[in-house]
Amino acid sequence: MSAKVFSRWQAAGTHLLICVAIASVVITIMLAVWYPGPLFEAAGGAGMLYILVGVDVILGPLLTLIVFKSGKRGMKFDLTVIGLVQLAALVYGVHIVFLARPAFIVFVKDRFELVIAAEQDPDELAKAKYLEFREPGWAGPKLVAADMPTDPKERDKLIDAALAGLDLQNFPRYYAPYAERTKEVLAKAETIKRLRVVEPASGKVVDKYLASSGTREDDVRALMLRTRFAWVVVLVDPKTAQPVKMLVGEKIE
């Protein structure tokens, strides 16, 4: 009895199923660990996702469809090369996504700032006063507060750094535990009523969440979180200042 001939469509389909399974695992890790809540969308993760899916789910199976021919001499070698090239591209893509992950959510003055891992200077990380802030978060961003220095010379250095595009949140030496700055956070947090006035677009997003979740507006306060691609509304507990929910608000052009 002759062995069943495997068609190129069957080979490409099998390859596609394997790629979908791998991509699902990678995306799950990205969303659950590195980019919690709406940070994936707000930090530009969608663009990186398209690249990963394009390489892993589309390119590999397409190449298999083109080169596969059952019984062809050297077929195993061709498929091995395709698999290795695809794996290398996937590993590189995941590495880039990992470097671009949110490392710290920093309370600065009256709002939150998002700092990604690739933006952190190792020398600056080493200067952090607290040991837990000397490396970026591996399992999601670390929530911290940043204190403005009181030394005039340090303030002048910050002004110079700002001209180069580096602000207070980029200097871990000024980081402090968030739990020790909750009074300052709550002092700057807006009521939802006030948010509707100062940030109408974000107020509408919050109203939709309140209506769908059954949360009362008096049970939360709001602070804005700035990312590269969008403003995020961070709803915090009015007593503990701990984040309750993050919602993508107005896009940044």
N, C-alpha and C positions, 0 to 999 in steps of 0.2 A: 504494500500500500504506500503510495507516494506521499511525501510530506506536503502539507498544505502550503501553497505559495502565499507569501505575505506581500500584499500590494503596497505601493508607495503611499497611498492614501491611508492604509491601515497603520503603516509605520509612522507617518506624520501625525495621525490621530493619537497613537500611543504616546509619542513624544510630547504632544500637546497636553495630554492628561497629566503626565509627569511634571511638566513645566507649571501647569495650573496649581498642582498640589504644592510645589516648592514655593511659588509666588504667594500662595495663600498663607503659608507659614511665615514668610518674610513680612508680608503686609500686616499680619496679626501682631507680630512682635513690634513692628514700627508703631502701630496705632495704640497698642496696649501698654508699651513700656517707654519708648523714646518720645512719642508725640501724644501725650494724653489729652483727652477732651478735644477741643477744636484747634489745638495748636498745630495739628497736621496741615489743616487748610490755611490757617493764618500765617504759618511760617513758610509757606510755599512748598509744602510736601507733595502737593498734587502734581507739580511739574516733575519732581524726582520720581514719583510713582509711574508716570507715563513712560519715562525712560526705562525703568526697571521692567515694566510689563512689556515694553517694546522689544527689549533684548531677550528676556527670558521666555515670554509666552508666544511671541510672534516670530522673531528671527530664527530661533533654533528649529522649531517645527517646519518653517518655510524652507530652510536649507535641507532638512531631511526629505521633504517632499521633492525637492529639485534633484538631489543626488541619489536617492534610494532606488535600487533595482534589485529585486530578489535574485540571489545567486551570483550577483556581480562580483568579480574578483576585486579584492581590496575593500569590500563594502564595510567590513568591521572597522578597518582603519579610518575610513572616511567618517563614519559615525562617531568614532572615538575622538577624532579631531574636532568635529562639530561640538561634541559634548564638552571637551576641555576648553575650547574658545568661549563657549556659552557660560561655563562655570567661572572662568576668569573674569568675564564681563560682569557677571552677577556679583561676584565677590567685590570687584572694584566699585560697582554701584552701591552695594550695601555699605561699603566703607565710607563712601561719600555721604550717604544718608546719615550714617552714624556720626560723622564729624559735624554735620549740619544740625544735629539734634539740639533741642533746647537744653541748656545746661543749668541756668539759673533764672528764676523769676524774681526780680529785684524790686523792692519797694523803694522808690526814690521820690522824695518831697511829697508829691500828691498823687502819684500813679505808680503802676508797675511797668518795668522794662524787661524785655526778654533778651537774654544773652545766650547765643549759641556756642557750642563747644569750640568750634573752629576760630571763634573770635577771641578766645582767651589766650593771653600770652603766658606761657609756662613760668616765666620769671615773675610776672605779676601774681600768678596763683601762689607761688612760693612765699609771697609776702603777706598772705592772708593771716590775720591775727588768730583766727580759729582754724584748727586743723581740718575740720570737716569741710572747709571751703577751699582747701588747697588742691582740689581736683574736681572736674565737672561731674555732674550726676551721671551715673551709668544706668540707673533704673528710673528715668524720669527726672525732670528739672528739680533743683533744690530751691525751696522758698526762703528768701533771705531779705534783710533790709540793709540799706546803705546809708551810713551817717556822713553828713557833710563835715569835713575837717574844720577844726576851730583855728588851727595855726594859719595865719595869713600867708605864709610862704607856701603851704600846701594848697591853699585855695588858689593862689596864683598859678601853681603848676597845673591845677585842674582846668583853669581857664585856658592855658596854653594847649593842654591836651584836647580840649573841646574844639579848638580851631583845627585840630587834626582829625576830628571826628570821633574822639574818645571822650565819653562822659563818665559820670560817677559810677555807673553800673559796671563799667569795664575794669574797675580797680578793686579786686577782692580784698585788698588791705583795709578797705572801709566797710566791709561786710560785717553785719552783726546778726545774731539769731533773730529770726522773725518773731518768735514768741516773746522776746524782750522789747519789741517795738509795737505791740498791738495797740497801745493807747494812741500813738502817733498815726497809725493806720486808720483807726476808727475816727480820729479827729478830721481826717481828710476824706473819708468815705461819704458819698452822697446818698441821700434818700432817693427812692425811685421817683418820687414826685419832682425832686430837684433835677434828677437826671433827664426827665422828659423835657425840661426847659433848656438845659445847657447842651444836651446831646440828643436831639429829637430822634435821629435815625436809630441810635442805640436803645433809646427808650422804647421804641416800637418792638425791637427784638426782645427786650426784657418782658414787655407786656404779653407777647405771644407765649413766652416760657411760663410766666406766672399763670396764664389762663390754662395752659395744657397740663401743668404740674399740680395746680391747686395750691401753690405757695402764696402766702399773703405778702404783699409788698412791704409791710412793716417788719417782716421776719428776715429781711435781707438789706444790706447796704451795697452800694456799687462803687467800684473803682475801675479806671480804664487801664488796659494793658496794651502797650504799643509793641507791635511786631513789624517786620519788614513789609508785609503785604496787607495788613489789616489791623484795625483796632479791635480788641477783645474786651467785652464787659465781664469783669470778675465780680460775681456776687459773693459777698462775705457775710458771715454771721455777725449780727450787730453787737454781740457780747464778747466773742472770742477772736473776731477778725479772721477766722479761718475761712478759706475759700469754700463756697458751697457749690457754685456752678460757674462755668465759663462759657460765654456765648460770643460768636463772631459778630461784630458790629459793622461799622463802616469800612469799606475797602480803602487802602491807601494807594493812590495813583502814582 
